Amino acid sequence: MKADVDRRPVTLEEVARVAGVSRATVSRVVNGVATVDRELRQVVEKAISTTGYTPNRAARSLVTRRAGAIGLVLPDEGRTLHDPYFGRVVAGVLPVIRPLGVQLVLTTTDPGGHREVVDDVRQRRLDGVILIHTHGADPLPRLLIESNLPVVLAARPVRPMPITYVDVDQAAGAGLAVDHLVARGCRRVATITGPLDAPAGQDRLRGFREAVARHGLPEPLVVEGDFSREGGAAAARELVAAEGRAGEGFDGLFVASDLMATGALPVLRNHGLRVPEDVKVVGFDDSSPAVECDPPLTTVRQPVEDMAAEMARLLVERVERPDRPVSSVVFAPTLVVRRSG
């Protein structure tokens, strides 16, 4: 019983002592003040984790008039729960916001749910949102901007708008894939794109076409996919049929997501095409399906966890300083070589 009596909340002073900084500095980090030096913030966040400090959420909300929660808005699609990309985003966001005592609220939107997200921020149920935006017709980014609410977008917007976003250089990543296929001896390449109403789908196709032209390769076969395993399989069947009609085979395939590649590989195999002997395949993402499929997938890596952490940091800064100018951060892709190509 005595142990329960002695167990008391960790104070800001104790965190400051462990971090070797002032109590005021710890308070600024806990309250998400954007002007704290990033290295100093990391020292304090480590001390918070070490001591087990938990902010008094009720007290903080009275002082700051904030919810102590941010929203991660996911597309309302069947693939959301099956695509490892979204889990990697969560894994990147949580280590940034947990030390600040901020909760993460996951939500999806349907066509009628956009106003609900806006109202959640307006009425301080959420302090801001990270928007996983995938389609050009989605009105939510514009609604949040027009309401002057804190938002960070994952990927560049389809149309120019004043919004902070984080992305990977999608076109450069597709170029890496084509460069690798050519270096491995491929002379006629094809691609399964992402959805072409989404920035990632558009940019990966653009980078693919630019690299094909740079290498002087023939006009490639192009089939649109939807970033799902089933979509990858359907697109691969369409590619094989198009190959038969054209009378010329492809010996290299760039698939715009690992998940689609896992759907495409069995289709190629069922049509007598061996990977990598007959067709070399490169994916995009470097997610868990890339190492689980047969053969393991050569793929373009986008550092999703690092990108998500940056989204979280930028959103915290925008919550603290709503007048902060919009900005963009674009990460560089790399190529991970495995057995598929």
C-alpha positions in Angstrom: 0.0 0.0 0.0 2.9 2.4 0.8 4.2 2.0 -2.7 1.0 3.4 -4.1 1.1 6.4 -1.7 4.7 7.2 -2.7 4.0 7.0 -6.4 3.6 10.7 -7.4 3.5 12.4 -10.8 6.9 13.4 -12.2 7.3 17.2 -12.2 8.7 19.6 -14.8 11.5 20.4 -12.4 12.6 16.7 -12.4 12.5 16.6 -16.2 14.6 19.8 -16.3 17.2 18.3 -13.9 17.5 15.1 -16.1 17.8 17.1 -19.3 20.2 19.7 -17.8 18.0 22.6 -18.8 15.7 25.1 -17.1 12.1 24.4 -16.1 11.0 27.1 -18.6 12.7 25.3 -21.5 10.9 22.0 -20.5 7.6 23.9 -20.3 8.1 25.4 -23.8 8.8 21.9 -25.2 5.8 20.4 -23.5 3.5 23.2 -24.8 4.8 22.8 -28.4 6.5 26.2 -28.7 8.0 26.2 -32.2 11.0 28.4 -31.4 12.8 25.8 -29.3 16.1 24.7 -30.9 15.5 21.2 -32.5 18.5 19.6 -30.8 17.4 21.0 -27.4 13.9 19.8 -28.0 15.2 16.3 -28.6 17.2 16.3 -25.3 14.1 17.4 -23.4 11.9 14.8 -25.2 14.4 12.1 -24.2 14.3 13.3 -20.6 10.5 13.2 -20.7 10.6 9.6 -22.0 13.2 8.6 -19.3 11.3 10.1 -16.4 7.9 9.0 -17.5 6.5 12.6 -17.3 2.9 12.9 -18.3 1.5 16.4 -18.9 -1.7 17.4 -17.0 -3.9 17.6 -20.1 -6.8 19.2 -18.3 -4.6 22.0 -16.8 -2.9 22.6 -20.1 -6.1 22.9 -22.1 -7.4 25.5 -19.6 -4.2 27.6 -20.1 -3.6 27.1 -23.8 -7.3 26.6 -24.9 -6.1 23.6 -27.0 -7.4 20.1 -27.3 -4.1 18.4 -26.8 -4.9 16.2 -29.9 -4.2 16.2 -33.6 -6.0 14.4 -36.3 -4.6 12.0 -38.9 -7.1 12.1 -41.7 -7.0 9.0 -43.9 -8.8 8.4 -47.2 -12.1 6.5 -46.7 -11.1 3.5 -48.8 -11.1 -0.2 -48.3 -7.4 -0.4 -48.9 -6.5 1.9 -45.9 -6.3 -0.8 -43.3 -4.3 -3.1 -45.6 -1.8 -0.7 -46.9 1.4 -0.6 -44.8 2.0 3.0 -45.7 -0.5 4.2 -43.2 0.9 2.2 -40.3 4.3 3.7 -41.1 2.9 7.2 -41.0 1.5 6.5 -37.5 4.9 5.1 -36.4 6.6 8.3 -37.5 4.1 10.7 -35.9 3.8 9.2 -32.5 7.4 9.6 -31.2 7.1 13.4 -32.0 3.8 14.1 -30.3 3.9 11.7 -27.3 6.5 13.6 -25.4 4.4 16.7 -25.8 1.4 15.0 -24.3 -0.5 15.3 -27.5 -2.9 12.5 -28.6 -3.3 11.2 -32.2 -6.9 10.8 -33.4 -7.3 8.6 -36.5 -10.2 9.4 -38.8 -11.4 8.8 -42.3 -13.5 11.0 -44.5 -16.3 10.2 -46.8 -17.8 12.8 -49.2 -20.1 14.1 -46.5 -17.6 14.1 -43.7 -15.3 17.0 -44.7 -17.2 19.6 -42.7 -17.0 17.4 -39.7 -13.2 17.5 -39.8 -13.2 21.3 -40.2 -15.7 21.6 -37.3 -13.5 19.4 -35.1 -10.6 21.9 -35.5 -12.8 25.0 -35.3 -14.4 23.8 -32.0 -11.0 22.8 -30.6 -11.7 19.0 -30.5 -8.5 18.9 -32.6 -5.7 21.4 -32.7 -4.9 20.6 -36.3 -4.7 17.8 -38.9 -2.3 15.8 -40.9 -4.1 15.1 -44.1 -3.3 12.0 -46.1 -4.7 13.3 -49.3 -4.9 11.0 -52.3 -7.4 12.4 -54.9 -7.5 15.7 -56.8 -11.3 16.2 -56.3 -11.1 16.2 -52.5 -12.3 19.6 -51.2 -10.9 19.1 -47.7 -7.5 20.8 -48.2 -9.1 23.9 -49.6 -11.8 24.0 -46.8 -9.1 23.9 -44.1 -7.1 26.6 -45.8 -10.1 28.9 -46.3 -10.9 28.4 -42.6 -7.3 29.3 -41.7 -6.9 26.1 -39.7 -3.6 24.3 -39.0 -3.0 21.6 -41.6 -0.1 19.7 -43.1 -0.5 17.7 -46.2 1.3 14.4 -47.0 2.4 14.9 -50.6 2.2 18.0 -52.8 -1.3 19.3 -53.6 -2.7 18.4 -57.0 -3.3 22.1 -57.7 -1.2 24.9 -56.4 -2.5 26.2 -53.0 -1.0 27.8 -49.9 -0.5 24.7 -47.8 2.4 23.2 -45.9 3.3 19.7 -47.2 5.9 17.0 -47.0 6.8 14.7 -49.9 9.4 12.5 -51.4 10.8 13.4 -54.9 8.5 11.0 -56.6 9.7 11.7 -60.2 13.4 11.2 -59.1 12.4 7.9 -57.5 10.8 6.6 -60.7 13.9 7.7 -62.5 16.0 5.6 -60.2 13.9 2.6 -61.0 14.3 3.0 -64.8 18.0 3.7 -64.5 18.4 0.4 -62.6 16.3 -1.6 -65.1 18.4 -0.2 -68.0 21.6 -1.0 -66.1 20.4 -4.6 -65.7 20.0 -4.9 -69.4 16.3 -4.1 -70.0 15.5 -2.5 -73.3 11.7 -2.5 -73.4 10.0 -1.4 -70.2 6.5 -1.1 -68.9 4.9 0.5 -65.9 1.8 0.0 -63.6 1.1 3.5 -62.4 -0.7 4.8 -59.3 -4.0 6.5 -59.7 -3.5 9.4 -62.1 -5.7 11.8 -60.2 -3.3 11.7 -57.3 0.1 13.6 -57.1 2.1 10.4 -56.4 0.6 8.6 -59.4 1.2 11.6 -61.7 4.8 12.3 -60.5 5.9 8.7 -60.7 4.6 8.4 -64.2 6.3 11.6 -65.2 9.6 10.5 -63.8 9.2 7.1 -65.5 8.5 8.7 -68.9 11.4 11.2 -68.6 13.8 8.4 -67.7 12.6 6.3 -70.6 13.1 9.2 -73.0 16.6 9.9 -71.5 17.7 6.4 -72.2 16.3 6.4 -75.7 14.0 3.4 -75.1 10.9 2.6 -77.2 7.5 3.9 -76.2 6.6 2.0 -73.0 3.5 0.1 -72.1 1.5 2.0 -69.4 -1.4 0.7 -67.4 -3.1 2.6 -64.5 -3.4 1.0 -61.1 -4.8 2.1 -57.8 -2.1 1.3 -55.2 -3.9 -1.9 -54.1 -2.7 -5.5 -54.4 -5.9 -6.3 -56.4 -5.3 -3.3 -58.7 -1.8 -4.5 -59.3 -3.0 -7.9 -60.4 -5.6 -6.5 -62.7 -3.1 -4.1 -64.3 -0.6 -6.9 -64.8 -3.3 -8.9 -66.6 -3.9 -5.9 -68.8 -0.2 -5.5 -69.5 0.2 -9.1 -70.5 -2.8 -8.8 -72.9 -1.4 -5.6 -74.4 1.9 -7.2 -74.9 0.3 -10.1 -76.8 -1.6 -7.6 -79.1 1.6 -5.6 -79.7 3.6 -8.7 -80.5 6.5 -7.3 -78.4 7.4 -8.3 -74.9 8.6 -6.1 -72.1 11.7 -7.2 -70.1 11.5 -4.5 -67.4 8.5 -3.4 -65.2 8.3 -0.5 -62.8 5.3 -0.9 -60.5 4.4 2.4 -58.7 3.9 0.7 -55.3 5.1 -2.5 -53.5 1.6 -3.5 -52.7 0.6 -3.5 -56.4 3.8 -5.4 -57.2 2.8 -8.2 -54.9 -0.4 -8.5 -56.9 1.5 -8.3 -60.3 4.1 -11.0 -59.6 1.8 -14.0 -59.5 0.1 -12.8 -62.7 3.4 -12.7 -64.5 4.3 -16.1 -63.2 1.0 -17.6 -64.3 1.7 -16.3 -67.8 5.0 -18.1 -67.9 7.1 -15.0 -67.2 9.9 -15.6 -64.7 11.1 -12.8 -62.4 13.9 -11.7 -62.8 15.0 -14.0 -65.6 12.3 -12.9 -68.2 11.1 -9.7 -66.6 12.9 -7.6 -64.0 10.6 -5.8 -61.6 11.1 -2.7 -59.4 8.5 -1.4 -56.9 8.1 1.8 -54.9 7.9 2.4 -51.1 10.3 -0.2 -49.6 7.4 -1.4 -47.3 7.0 -4.8 -45.7 5.4 -6.5 -48.8 8.7 -5.9 -50.6 10.6 -8.3 -48.4 7.7 -10.8 -48.0 7.0 -11.4 -51.7 8.6 -14.0 -53.9 11.1 -13.0 -55.1 11.9 -10.2 -52.7 11.4 -6.9 -54.4 13.9 -4.4 -55.7 12.2 -1.1 -54.8 12.5 2.7 -54.4 12.6 3.6 -50.8 10.7 6.6 -49.5 11.6 7.3 -45.8 7.9 7.3 -44.7 8.6 7.4 -40.9 11.0 10.3 -41.2 8.5 12.1 -43.5 5.7 11.6 -41.0 7.8 12.8 -38.1 8.5 16.0 -40.1 4.8 16.4 -40.8 4.1 16.2 -37.1 6.8 18.7 -36.2 5.5 21.1 -38.8 1.9 20.8 -37.6 3.0 21.4 -34.0 4.8 24.6 -35.1 1.7 25.7 -37.1 -0.5 25.1 -34.0 1.8 27.3 -32.0 2.2 29.9 -34.7 -0.9 30.0 -37.0 0.6 32.9 -39.0 3.8 30.9 -39.8 4.4 31.0 -43.6 3.6 27.8 -45.5 6.5 25.6 -46.4 7.4 22.3 -48.1 10.0 19.6 -47.3 10.9 17.1 -50.0 12.9 14.0 -49.1 15.3 12.2 -51.5 14.5 8.6 -52.5 17.0 5.8 -52.6 17.0 2.4 -54.4 17.0 -0.9 -52.4 18.2 -3.8 -54.6 16.8 -7.3 -54.0 16.2 -10.3 -56.2 13.4 -9.2 -58.4 15.5 -7.1 -60.6 
